């Protein structure tokens, strides 16, 4: 996941590759015969997550120290919002916006000790599981309403889920749909091809609403991470009575602390207070500013300059997802007065160099490529350690279960090990082989391509560079018959678990045009292992197994070379308070912001 217009899964990554840079305690979940809970699960950077009970899910959210009500915050954004319908939201700038305007069954809450809980948002807790994890039950809170004052009931939640099957919903997540139907992709849609719009519903064997307050999900297989999935913006609540189908994407009915007063695509948006939002029902959000004024079309360079200047209205400005541009990174980090007005952290994205296993079938050649590539050159191209960090493996430090392994010495030898690469290529008998290297013609990737090509040539490859324009890059490398040998891409997890990384990137059953298995890896043994890990009902144990499998795939098959873990630095004006980098959002958290006196 990266900042602007970068999807938490596949389609976001074109933007990222273009240089986009996208409380009181909780306890065991709240009853039930097999209550879900994750114990403190350590990330690579010591961030932990837990599934919270009803007590931790109650509002109001703890007050932000020094906060006050009033004022307007200016939000400087490069890209306009393509989607406002929750079911179509799957990119990071829209996800940040959704924290202010849409609620869902669960949500993330930052605790006083820096850990995070998945709490009940519209629901009373993070969920109760039974039947070995195949059934999850949620109860709705009292006092939850849409902006028009209508009460949010289980009928709205059912409608929210069922409309994701409709053909006009094309961009959002599909986890719940696939888990309920036991089918993937387009096959899952066949269970309710028109959504709920012709009076049809999913059977009670998949989704039940026995009363206005209760929602019961039934899945074909045990699912340990349902609270994570339901916290996705893509499952934000939609009014059953006020659903306007395609038109909802431009004018949705809001349920968060703010509602949309105006929206001019590509120009501006204004958010104002939603008077129907009750802070007593919300454990995470605040409603400090009177309004948010969003200005679109502001480049990273422009927003960085404006926020560094801290003049005029820039003093009360920040951004949902615009980050410091690469050329200004050092200027920000070397100026204490500017740096103290910044937030920074890891994003969930990892940058890879995919190796087309259909074309490069000799593992020794793939190993040679892995050793030769200079990861440090890529980090430098993106602006240095403020924007990225060299990656030793496939799993982001933001994910539960991450371990700092380095099978190909990418951290130990940041400029690559050309001697080892040359030796491996010679042993394969392929010295001098042609290697078609496709990359995006963004400045960062152009700069890296020079250093990478130099190393690959020294190792004995005949490198043929192919630069591709940003708008079509992912379309081209996403084709099975793409004609390229190596090409970069990035991937971000949908929630803090590698269950949304390893299968997406390396499941051979997902090799098709447009899929994320860019290396076209097919290994039945690893596919069976993925199926085994998916059935583990303890998220901590599953996380450890995903990490082990990721390293096994890297060492045994070398389908892609890990290059960098993405990071970001965001600025805000001196009159902005409550700014912090949220580890679950991977960006500045809008819901805690206020305007200082």
C-alpha positions in Angstrom: 0.0 0.0 0.0 1.3 3.4 -0.8 -0.1 6.8 -0.7 -2.1 8.4 -3.5 -4.3 6.2 -5.7 -2.5 3.1 -4.7 -4.6 0.1 -4.1 -4.3 -2.2 -1.1 -4.2 -4.9 -3.6 -3.3 -5.2 -7.3 -4.7 -2.3 -9.3 -3.2 0.3 -7.0 0.3 -0.6 -7.9 0.5 1.2 -11.2 0.3 4.4 -9.3 2.9 3.4 -6.7 5.2 2.3 -9.4 4.8 5.7 -11.0 6.4 7.2 -7.9 3.4 7.5 -5.8 4.4 8.0 -2.3 0.8 5.3 -1.6 -7.2 4.1 24.4 -7.9 1.6 26.8 -7.2 -2.1 26.6 -8.8 -4.8 24.8 -9.3 -8.4 25.9 -10.6 -11.6 24.5 -13.4 -10.8 22.2 -16.6 -10.8 24.1 -18.1 -14.2 24.6 -19.4 -16.9 22.3 -18.4 -20.5 22.2 -15.2 -20.0 20.3 -14.5 -16.4 20.8 -11.8 -14.9 18.4 -8.8 -13.3 19.8 -5.3 -12.6 18.5 -2.7 -12.2 21.3 -0.1 -9.5 20.9 1.4 -10.2 17.5 4.7 -8.7 16.8 5.5 -7.0 13.6 9.0 -6.4 12.4 8.8 -2.9 14.0 7.1 -4.1 17.3 3.6 -3.1 16.4 0.9 -5.5 17.7 -2.7 -6.1 16.9 -5.5 -7.7 18.9 -9.2 -8.4 18.4 -11.2 -6.4 21.0 -14.2 -7.0 23.1 -17.3 -4.8 23.7 -15.7 -2.7 26.4 -12.8 -1.6 24.1 -15.3 -0.9 21.3 -17.4 1.7 23.2 -17.2 5.4 22.4 -16.4 8.1 22.7 -12.8 7.9 21.6 -10.3 9.2 24.1 -9.7 12.9 23.7 -6.6 14.0 21.8 -4.5 16.1 24.2 -4.8 19.8 23.5 -7.5 19.3 20.9 -10.3 21.9 20.4 -13.3 22.2 18.1 -13.6 24.6 15.2 -11.7 25.8 12.2 -11.2 24.4 8.7 -8.3 22.1 7.5 -7.0 22.4 4.0 -6.2 19.0 2.4 -3.8 19.2 -0.5 -4.2 16.2 -2.9 -2.6 15.3 -6.2 -5.3 13.0 -7.4 -9.1 13.4 -7.4 -11.3 10.7 -5.9 -12.5 8.3 -8.5 -14.9 6.6 -6.1 -17.0 7.6 -3.1 -19.2 4.5 -3.0 -17.6 2.3 -0.2 -17.9 -0.9 -2.3 -15.7 0.8 -5.0 -13.0 2.1 -2.6 -9.7 0.2 -2.8 -7.0 2.8 -3.2 -5.3 4.6 -0.4 -6.3 8.2 -0.9 -10.0 7.1 -1.0 -9.4 4.9 2.0 -8.1 7.8 4.0 -11.1 9.9 3.0 -13.4 7.1 4.0 -12.2 7.2 7.6 -14.1 10.5 7.9 -17.3 9.7 6.0 -18.0 5.9 6.1 -18.3 3.4 8.9 -18.2 -0.4 8.8 -18.7 -3.3 11.2 -15.1 -3.2 12.5 -12.3 -0.6 12.6 -8.8 -0.2 13.9 -8.1 1.7 17.1 -4.7 2.9 18.3 -4.1 2.1 22.0 -2.3 4.2 24.5 0.7 1.9 24.5 1.1 2.1 20.7 -0.5 -1.2 20.0 -3.6 -1.5 17.8 -7.0 -3.2 18.3 -9.6 -4.3 15.8 -12.7 -2.9 17.6 -16.4 -2.9 16.8 -17.3 0.2 14.8 -20.9 -0.2 13.9 -20.8 -3.6 15.7 -20.5 -4.0 19.5 -17.2 -5.9 19.3 -14.8 -7.4 16.8 -17.0 -10.4 16.3 -17.8 -13.8 17.9 -16.8 -16.9 16.0 -18.3 -20.4 16.3 -18.4 -23.6 14.3 -14.6 -23.7 14.2 -14.4 -20.3 12.6 -16.9 -21.0 9.8 -19.5 -18.8 11.5 -19.1 -15.2 12.7 -21.8 -13.2 14.5 -22.1 -9.4 14.9 -24.5 -7.3 16.9 -25.1 -3.6 16.0 -24.7 -0.7 18.4 -27.6 1.5 19.4 -27.6 5.1 18.1 -25.9 4.5 14.7 -27.4 6.5 11.9 -26.8 7.8 8.4 -26.5 11.5 7.7 -30.3 11.7 6.9 -31.1 10.5 10.5 -32.2 7.0 9.4 -31.1 4.2 11.7 -28.5 1.7 10.5 -29.9 -1.8 10.8 -28.9 -5.3 9.8 -31.0 -4.8 6.6 -28.4 -2.2 5.6 -25.5 -4.5 6.4 -27.1 -7.3 4.4 -27.7 -4.9 1.5 -24.1 -3.6 1.8 -22.7 -7.1 1.3 -25.2 -8.3 -1.3 -24.7 -5.3 -3.6 -21.0 -6.2 -3.9 -22.1 -9.1 -6.2 -23.8 -6.7 -8.6 -22.0 -6.2 -12.0 -21.5 -2.4 -11.6 -19.3 -3.0 -8.5 -15.9 -3.6 -10.0 -13.2 -2.1 -7.8 -13.7 -3.2 -4.2 -12.6 -6.2 -2.2 -14.0 -9.7 -2.7 -12.9 -11.6 0.4 -16.3 -12.0 2.1 -18.0 -12.8 -1.2 -15.5 -15.6 -1.9 -15.5 -16.9 1.7 -19.3 -17.1 1.8 -19.7 -18.8 -1.6 -16.6 -20.9 -1.6 -15.9 -19.6 -5.1 -13.3 -17.2 -6.5 -13.6 -14.1 -8.6 -16.3 -14.1 -11.3 -17.6 -17.4 -10.1 -18.6 -15.9 -6.7 -20.7 -13.3 -8.4 -22.9 -16.0 -10.0 -24.4 -16.6 -6.5 -26.2 -13.3 -6.7 -25.5 -11.9 -10.3 -27.8 -8.9 -10.0 -27.1 -8.2 -6.3 -30.2 -7.5 -4.3 -31.8 -5.2 -6.9 -34.3 -7.7 -8.2 -35.5 -8.9 -4.8 -33.1 -11.8 -4.5 -30.9 -12.4 -1.5 -28.1 -14.7 -0.4 -29.4 -17.8 1.4 -29.3 -17.9 5.2 -26.6 -20.6 4.8 -24.3 -17.7 3.8 -25.7 -14.6 5.4 -28.4 -14.3 8.1 -30.1 -11.3 9.6 -32.5 -12.8 12.2 -33.4 -9.4 13.6 -32.5 -5.7 13.1 -29.4 -5.9 15.3 -27.8 -9.2 14.3 -25.7 -10.3 11.3 -24.4 -13.8 10.9 -21.8 -14.7 8.3 -21.4 -18.4 7.3 -18.2 -19.3 5.4 -17.4 -22.5 3.5 -14.0 -22.8 5.3 -12.8 -21.6 8.8 -11.7 -18.0 8.6 -9.5 -16.5 11.3 -9.2 -13.0 10.0 -12.8 -11.9 9.5 -12.4 -8.8 11.8 -9.6 -7.6 9.6 -11.6 -8.0 6.4 -14.7 -6.2 7.8 -12.5 -3.3 8.7 -11.8 -2.6 5.0 -13.3 0.6 3.6 -14.7 -1.5 0.8 -17.3 -3.0 3.3 -18.4 0.4 4.5 -22.2 0.6 5.1 -24.6 1.6 2.3 -28.2 2.5 2.9 -30.6 -0.1 1.6 -33.3 2.6 1.1 -31.1 5.3 -0.4 -28.9 3.2 -2.7 -28.8 4.8 -6.1 -26.6 2.1 -7.6 -24.1 3.7 -10.0 -25.0 7.2 -8.9 -24.1 6.4 -5.3 -20.5 6.6 -6.4 -20.8 10.4 -6.7 -23.2 11.1 -3.8 -23.2 8.5 -1.1 -25.1 8.7 2.2 -22.4 9.2 4.9 -22.3 7.6 8.3 -19.0 9.0 9.7 -18.4 12.3 11.6 -18.4 14.2 8.3 -20.5 14.4 5.2 -19.9 15.7 1.7 -21.2 19.3 1.2 -19.8 19.5 -2.4 -17.6 17.6 -4.8 -16.1 18.9 -8.1 -14.1 16.1 -9.5 -10.5 17.2 -10.2 -11.0 20.5 -8.5 -12.3 20.4 -4.9 -14.4 18.8 -2.2 -15.8 20.1 1.0 -16.6 18.0 4.1 -18.7 19.4 6.9 -19.9 18.0 10.2 -22.4 15.2 10.1 -24.8 16.1 13.0 -26.3 12.6 13.0 -22.9 11.0 14.0 -22.9 10.2 17.7 -19.4 10.1 19.3 -20.7 7.8 22.0 -21.0 5.1 19.4 -17.5 5.5 18.0 -14.3 4.2 19.7 -11.9 5.7 17.2 -13.1 8.9 15.4 -13.3 12.5 16.5 -15.1 15.6 15.0 -12.8 18.5 15.9 -12.7 20.7 12.7 -15.8 22.4 11.4 -14.8 21.4 7.8 -12.2 19.9 5.5 -11.5 21.7 2.2 -9.9 19.4 -0.3 -8.0 20.8 -3.2 -7.1 18.5 -6.1 -4.3 18.8 -8.7 -1.6 19.7 -6.1 1.6 17.8 -7.1 3.9 16.3 -4.4 6.5 18.9 -5.2 3.9 21.7 -4.8 2.4 20.4 -1.6 5.9 19.9 -0.1 6.9 23.5 -1.0 3.7 24.9 0.4 3.9 23.0 3.6 7.6 23.7 4.2 6.9 27.4 3.8 4.2 27.2 6.5 2.8 30.5 5.3 -0.8 31.8 5.2 -3.4 29.1 4.8 -0.6 26.5 4.5 -0.4 26.7 8.3 -3.7 24.9 8.6 -3.0 22.5 5.7 -1.9 18.9 5.3 -2.8 16.0 3.0 -4.6 12.7 3.1 -1.8 11.0 1.2 0.6 13.4 -0.6 4.1 12.7 0.7 7.3 14.6 0.5 8.7 14.4 -3.0 12.0 12.6 -3.5 14.0 15.8 -4.3 12.9 17.4 -1.0 13.4 14.5 1.3 16.9 15.6 2.5 15.7 19.2 2.9 12.9 18.1 5.2 15.0 15.7 7.3 17.8 18.1 7.8 15.6 21.0 9.0 14.4 20.4 12.6 11.7 23.1 12.3 10.2 21.3 9.3 10.8 17.8 10.5 8.9 18.3 13.7 5.9 19.0 11.4 6.2 15.7 9.8 4.9 12.1 10.3 6.5 9.1 8.9 6.5 5.3 8.8 6.4 2.1 6.9 3.7 1.5 4.3 2.7 -2.1 3.6 4.1 -2.1 0.1 7.1 -4.1 -1.0 8.8 -3.5 -4.3 9.9 -6.6 -6.3 11.6 -7.5 -9.6 9.4 -10.2 -11.1 11.2 -12.9 -13.1 9.1 -14.4 -15.9 9.4 -18.1 -15.1 7.8 -19.0 -18.4 10.8 -17.5 -20.2 13.6 -18.0 -17.6 13.3 -21.6 -16.6 16.8 -22.2 -15.2 16.8 -21.5 -11.5 20.5 -20.6 -11.6 19.8 -17.7 -14.1 17.1 -16.4 -11.8 19.5 -16.6 -8.9 22.1 -14.7 -10.9 19.6 -11.9 -11.5 18.7 -11.9 -7.8 22.3 -11.5 -6.7 23.1 -8.9 -9.3 20.4 -6.3 -8.7 21.5 -3.3 -6.7 18.7 -2.6 -4.2 20.4 0.4 -2.7 20.3 2.2 -6.0 16.5 1.9 -6.0 16.2 3.2 -2.5 18.4 6.2 -3.5 16.2 6.8 -6.6 13.1 7.1 -4.4 14.7 9.7 -2.1 16.8 7.7 0.4 15.9 6.0 3.7 13.0 8.4 4.3 11.1 6.9 1.4 12.2 3.3 1.4 14.4 0.7 3.0 16.2 -2.2 1.3 14.1 -5.4 1.5 15.6 -8.8 2.4 12.4 -10.8 1.8 8.9 -10.7 0.4 7.1 -9.7 3.7 6.7 -6.1 4.7 7.8 -5.1 8.3 4.2 -3.9 8.8 2.9 -7.4 8.8 2.4 -9.7 11.7 4.9 -12.5 11.5 7.6 -10.6 9.7 11.2 -11.6 10.3 14.3 -9.8 9.1 15.6 -12.6 6.8 17.8 -11.9 3.8 18.2 -15.1 1.7 19.9 -13.3 -1.2 22.0 -10.8 0.7 20.1 -7.8 -0.6 20.7 -6.0 2.7 24.2 -7.4 3.3 25.3 -6.5 -0.3 23.1 -3.4 -1.1 24.9 -2.8 -4.4 24.5 -6.4 -5.5 26.9 -9.3 -5.7 28.0 -9.2 -9.3 30.8 -11.8 -8.8 28.4 -14.4 -7.4 25.9 -13.6 -10.2 28.5 -14.0 -12.9 29.6 -17.4 -11.5 26.0 -18.7 -11.4 25.3 -17.5 -14.9 28.4 -19.1 -16.2 27.6 -22.4 -14.4 24.2 -22.4 -16.2 25.9 -22.1 -19.6 23.9 -19.0 -20.4 26.5 -16.3 -20.3 25.7 -13.6 -22.9 22.0 -14.5 -22.9 19.5 -11.7 -23.9 17.5 -10.3 -21.0 14.6 -8.1 -21.8 14.1 -5.6 -18.9 10.8 -3.7 -18.8 10.4 -0.8 -16.5 8.2 2.2 -16.1 9.4 5.5 -17.6 9.0 7.3 -14.3 12.2 9.1 -13.1 12.8 6.7 -10.2 12.6 3.6 -12.3 14.6 5.2 -15.1 17.4 6.0 -12.6 17.3 2.5 -11.2 17.3 0.9 -14.6 20.7 2.4 -15.3 22.4 0.9 -12.2 20.5 -2.4 -12.6 21.5 -2.7 -16.3 25.2 -2.0 -15.4 25.3 -4.8 -12.8 23.4 -7.3 -15.0 25.8 -6.6 -17.9 28.8 -7.1 -15.6 27.3 -10.4 -14.6 27.2 -11.5 -18.2 23.7 -10.7 -19.5 22.9 -8.9 -22.7 20.3 -6.5 -21.4 17.7 -5.1 -23.6 15.9 -2.2 -21.9 12.2 -1.5 -22.6 10.7 1.6 -21.0 6.9 1.6 -20.8 4.6 4.6 -20.2 3.0 4.7 -16.8 -0.6 4.6 -18.0 -0.2 1.2 -19.6 2.7 -0.4 -17.6 0.6 -2.7 -15.5 -1.6 -3.7 -18.4 1.5 -4.7 -20.4 3.4 -6.7 -17.7 0.1 -8.2 -16.6 -0.2 -10.2 -19.8 0.9 -13.8 -19.7 2.5 -13.4 -23.1 4.2 -10.1 -22.3 7.5 -10.7 -24.0 9.6 -9.5 -21.1 12.0 -11.4 -18.9 12.1 -9.1 -15.8 9.9 -6.3 -14.7 9.3 -4.5 -11.5 6.0 -4.3 -9.5 4.9 -3.7 -6.0 2.3 -5.2 -3.6 0.6 -4.2 -0.4 -1.3 -6.3 2.0 -5.0 -5.7 2.6 -4.6 -6.1 6.3 -1.6 -6.9 8.6 -1.3 -10.5 7.5 0.7 -12.1 4.7 -2.4 -14.1 3.9 -3.1 -11.3 1.4 0.4 -11.3 0.0 1.8 -14.8 -0.6 -1.2 -16.4 -2.3 -1.8 -13.4 -4.5 1.8 -13.3 -5.7 2.7 -17.0 -6.0 -0.4 -19.2 -6.3 -0.1 -20.9 -9.7 -3.9 -21.3 -9.9 -4.0 -17.5 -10.3 -1.8 -17.3 -13.4 -3.9 -15.4 -15.9 -3.9 -12.0 -17.6 -4.2 -9.2 -15.1 -3.5 -11.4 -12.1 -0.8 -10.5 -9.5 1.3 -13.7 -10.0 3.5 -11.7 -12.4 6.2 -14.3 -12.3 3.8 -17.0 -13.5 5.0 -19.3 -10.8 3.3 -22.7 -10.7 4.4 -25.0 -7.9 1.8 -27.5 -6.7 3.7 -28.3 -3.5 3.6 -24.6 -2.5 -0.1 -24.3 -3.5 -1.0 -27.2 -1.2 1.0 -25.4 1.6 -1.1 -22.2 1.0 -4.3 -24.2 1.4 -3.0 -25.7 4.6 -2.1 -22.4 6.1 -5.4 -20.9 5.2 -7.1 -23.4 7.4 -5.1 -22.5 10.5 -7.6 -20.7 12.9 -4.9 -19.1 15.1 -3.8 -15.9 13.3 -0.4 -15.9 15.1 0.4 -19.4 14.0 -0.7 -18.7 10.5 1.4 -15.6 10.4 4.5 -17.5 11.3 3.7 -20.1 8.6 3.2 -17.5 5.9 6.6 -16.0 6.7 8.3 -19.5 6.5 6.5 -20.2 3.2 7.5 -16.9 1.7 11.2 -17.5 2.3 10.9 -21.1 1.1 9.4 -19.8 -2.2 12.1 -17.2 -2.5 15.0 -19.7 -2.0 13.5 -22.6 -3.9 12.1 -20.9 -6.9 13.4 -17.2 -7.0 10.3 -16.0 -8.9 10.9 -12.4 -7.8 13.6 -10.4 -6.2 12.6 -8.3 -3.1 14.0 -4.8 -3.6 12.5 -2.3 -1.1 10.1 -1.8 1.7 8.2 1.5 1.0 8.1 4.3 3.6 6.6 7.7 3.6 7.0 11.2 5.1 4.0 13.6 5.2 4.0 17.2 6.3 1.4 19.4 8.0 1.2 23.1 8.9 2.1 24.5 12.3 -1.5 25.1 13.1 -2.5 21.5 12.7 -2.7 19.4 15.9 -3.3 15.7 16.5 -1.2 14.5 13.5 0.3 11.0 13.8 1.3 8.2 11.4 -1.2 5.4 11.8 0.3 2.0 11.4 -3.0 0.4 10.3 -3.8 3.1 7.7 -0.1 3.6 6.7 -0.7 7.3 6.4 -1.5 10.3 8.5 -4.8 9.6 10.4 -7.4 12.3 9.5 -9.8 11.5 12.3 -7.6 12.9 15.1 -6.7 16.2 13.5 -7.7 19.6 14.9 -6.9 23.3 14.2 -4.8 25.0 16.9 -5.7 28.4 18.3 
